[in-house]
Amino acid sequence: MHEGQEQFLQFFLDAVQEGQQDQAKHLLFGAFGQMQSGTFDHAAFDELKDQLLAIVKPDKQAQVQVAMAKFASTLK
């Protein structure tokens, strides 16, 4: 995992509901693995986004959506 991924992970761990940190780690580590193997695409991103938003604290939803939109713009 590189520095950007570590920052992204910490950002999400701070934003998810209590007791959902393990689920967030599982989802993000899976996505990081797909990125490394070159199989992470817009469809994978959309699935990840839906799963993560389901466990994000309500007061963090807007902030997380902005961060995810920024990340999505970097996908090929």
N, C-alpha and C positions, 0 to 999 in steps of 0.2 A: 504494500500500500504506500503510495507516495503522499507527500505533504498535503496536497490539495484534497485528496481523499480523506486524510485524517481530519482536516478541518471540516469537511462536509459531514463526516460521521459525527463529530462532536456537536456540530450545529443541530443535526437531527436528534441526537440523544438528548439534547437540552430542550427540544421542542415537543417530544412525544409525551404522551400521558404516562403517569406513574405506572410502573409494572410492565411497560411496553418496550423497554430498552432492549431486551433480548430479541424481541421480534424485529425491531428496527435494525439491530446489528445483523441478524440473519438476512434480512432483505438487502441491506446495503452491501454486505460482503458478497452475496450472490451477484449483485450488479457489478461490483468491482471485478469479480472473476470474469464476468461476461465482457467487460470492457477490455480486460487484459487479453482475452482470447479473440477479441474483435467481433464478437457476436451481439454486442449491445447496440440495438437500433431503436428507432422511434417507437416501434411496437413494444419492445421491452421497457422502454422508458415510460410509456403510457401505463403499462401494467404496474410498474414500480410506483409511479406517482399515485395511482389509485390506492394501492396498498398502504403507502406511507401516510397519505392524507387521512386515511381511516383511523390512524392511531395518533395523530398530532393533536395537541391541546387546542381547544377551540380558539383561544386568544392568540395562537401562533399560526393559524391557518393562512392568513394573508401573507405573512412574512415568508412562510415556507413555499407558498405558491409562487411568489416573486423569485425566490432562489431557484426553484425548479424550472421556471420559465427561462431564466438566464442560462441555466445548465442546458436545457433543451435546445437553445439556439446554437450551442456549440456542436451538436450532433450532426453527422453527415447524412 
